[in-house]
Each structure stands twice: as C-alpha cells, then as structure tokens.
C-alpha cells in the first residue's frame, strides 16, 4: 500500500501590494506529494510544482497568520484540479511499483 504525504512551502510573499493595499500577500506556493510504500519506505516517489498567483485583484483576502496548511492544500487542488492530482498520485504508485524489491537509492552508502 502506498501512503501519501503533502508538503507545502510558501516560496514568495509580497510584503505590501499597492494595488490591493494588503500586506504579506502570498505570491507563490511550492508544493509536492510524496508517496511511500508502507511495507518498504525506502521505495518512494514524488511529484510537485509551484503556483504563482495573480495578486493584482484579491477578492478573498485572508491574513497570512490565519492561513493553514489545509488552506494551502485547497488552493493547490483548486488550481491544479483534483483529477490531475489523482493522475499524479497514480503516476507515483506506478513508479514505486516498477522499483525492484531490493531497491536501494544509495547502494554503497
């Protein structure tokens, strides 16, 4: 069975947007999804990207100190689309399933 973890990091904020008069605006979110084989955690794969937001017009502004990882996750899903996320997860599963049973990413370490 493959277990999935999401990781997020805010890569870029705008300290103050003159156009919207909001401070600490998130401009870019970096994200990735990591899949690990629950029976052999050395076998893992990931996919990710970053999203740039148009901050010229903010209709639903939320204070940066009130933004949670769940908020970031929902923004990524909304931007990328759940179907595409599911395709990426299946790609991770396929990649892990293709690894040999004795897979070791650092065989001589």
JODA-V60689 format. One record per residue. N is the residue number from 1. RES is the residue in three letters. PSI is psi in degrees with one decimal (* if undefined). OMEGA is omega as a letter, one per 20 degrees, with the letter a starting at -180 (none if undefined). D_FIRST is the distance of its C-alpha to the first C-alpha in Angstrom with 1 decimal. Layout:
n=(N | N)
res=(RES | RES)
psi=(PSI | PSI)
omega=(OMEGA | OMEGA)
d_first=(D_FIRST | D_FIRST)
This chain:
n=(1 | 2 | 3 | 4 | 5 | 6 | 7 | 8 | 9 | 10 | 11 | 12 | 13 | 14 | 15 | 16 | 17 | 18 | 19 | 20 | 21 | 22 | 23 | 24 | 25 | 26 | 27 | 28 | 29 | 30 | 31 | 32 | 33 | 34 | 35 | 36 | 37 | 38 | 39 | 40 | 41 | 42 | 43 | 44 | 45 | 46 | 47 | 48 | 49 | 50 | 51 | 52 | 53 | 54 | 55 | 56 | 57 | 58 | 59 | 60 | 61 | 62 | 63 | 64 | 65 | 66 | 67 | 68 | 69 | 70 | 71 | 72 | 73 | 74 | 75 | 76 | 77 | 78 | 79 | 80 | 81 | 82 | 83 | 84 | 85 | 86 | 87 | 88 | 89 | 90 | 91 | 92 | 93 | 94 | 95 | 96 | 97 | 98 | 99 | 100 | 101 | 102 | 103 | 104 | 105 | 106 | 107 | 108 | 109)
res=(UNK | UNK | UNK | UNK | UNK | UNK | UNK | UNK | UNK | UNK | UNK | UNK | UNK | UNK | UNK | UNK | UNK | UNK | UNK | UNK | UNK | UNK | UNK | UNK | UNK | UNK | UNK | UNK | UNK | UNK | UNK | UNK | UNK | UNK | UNK | UNK | UNK | UNK | UNK | UNK | UNK | UNK | UNK | UNK | UNK | UNK | UNK | UNK | UNK | UNK | UNK | UNK | UNK | UNK | UNK | UNK | UNK | UNK | UNK | UNK | UNK | UNK | UNK | UNK | UNK | UNK | UNK | UNK | UNK | UNK | UNK | UNK | UNK | UNK | UNK | UNK | UNK | UNK | UNK | UNK | UNK | UNK | UNK | UNK | UNK | UNK | UNK | UNK | UNK | UNK | UNK | UNK | UNK | UNK | UNK | UNK | UNK | UNK | UNK | UNK | UNK | UNK | UNK | UNK | UNK | UNK | UNK | UNK | UNK)
psi=(141.8 | 128.3 | 139.1 | 140.2 | 141.7 | 139.6 | 144.6 | 146.9 | 140.5 | 112.5 | -24.0 | 126.2 | 155.0 | 119.6 | -32.9 | 129.5 | 114.1 | -35.8 | -42.2 | -12.3 | 32.9 | 148.2 | 158.7 | 56.5 | 132.3 | 121.8 | -38.7 | 135.8 | 127.8 | 142.4 | 155.6 | 158.1 | 127.4 | 127.9 | 133.4 | 139.5 | 121.7 | -19.3 | -17.1 | 89.1 | -10.6 | -30.3 | 106.5 | 162.0 | 159.0 | 163.4 | 149.9 | -175.2 | -165.6 | 153.9 | 127.1 | 132.2 | 145.2 | 111.0 | 14.1 | -22.1 | 109.4 | 111.9 | -31.7 | 65.7 | 134.5 | 132.9 | 138.2 | -33.0 | -2.1 | 3.6 | 129.8 | 169.4 | -33.7 | -38.7 | -48.2 | -43.4 | -44.6 | -34.5 | -42.4 | -47.0 | -42.1 | -40.6 | -46.3 | -38.5 | 135.6 | -38.3 | -42.8 | -39.2 | -44.9 | -39.4 | -42.6 | -42.6 | -40.4 | -36.4 | -38.4 | -46.5 | -47.3 | -41.0 | -45.7 | -42.5 | -24.9 | -10.5 | 142.7 | 155.8 | -35.1 | 25.5 | 132.2 | 111.6 | -21.3 | 74.2 | -27.5 | 16.0 | *)
omega=(r | r | a | r | r | r | a | r | r | a | a | r | r | a | r | r | r | a | a | a | r | r | r | a | r | r | a | r | r | a | r | r | r | r | r | r | a | r | r | a | r | r | a | r | a | r | a | r | r | a | r | a | r | a | a | r | a | a | a | a | r | a | a | a | r | a | a | r | r | r | a | r | a | r | r | r | r | a | a | a | a | r | r | r | r | r | r | r | r | r | r | r | a | r | r | r | a | a | r | a | a | a | r | a | r | a | a | a | none)
d_first=(0.0 | 3.8 | 6.6 | 9.9 | 13.3 | 16.7 | 19.7 | 23.2 | 26.6 | 29.9 | 31.5 | 34.9 | 37.1 | 40.6 | 42.8 | 45.1 | 45.3 | 48.9 | 48.1 | 46.2 | 47.7 | 44.4 | 43.4 | 40.1 | 38.6 | 35.1 | 35.6 | 32.3 | 28.7 | 26.3 | 22.6 | 19.3 | 15.6 | 13.4 | 9.7 | 8.4 | 5.9 | 5.6 | 7.2 | 9.6 | 10.6 | 13.3 | 11.2 | 11.5 | 13.3 | 15.4 | 17.9 | 20.8 | 24.4 | 27.3 | 29.3 | 33.1 | 34.8 | 38.3 | 40.0 | 43.4 | 43.0 | 40.9 | 41.1 | 38.4 | 39.0 | 37.1 | 38.3 | 36.1 | 35.9 | 34.5 | 31.6 | 28.1 | 24.7 | 24.0 | 27.2 | 26.1 | 22.7 | 24.6 | 27.1 | 24.6 | 22.9 | 26.5 | 27.6 | 24.8 | 23.9 | 20.7 | 20.6 | 20.7 | 18.0 | 15.7 | 16.9 | 16.2 | 12.5 | 12.2 | 14.2 | 11.9 | 9.0 | 11.8 | 13.1 | 10.3 | 9.9 | 13.7 | 13.9 | 15.4 | 14.0 | 16.8 | 16.4 | 18.5 | 19.7 | 22.9 | 23.8 | 27.3 | 26.8)
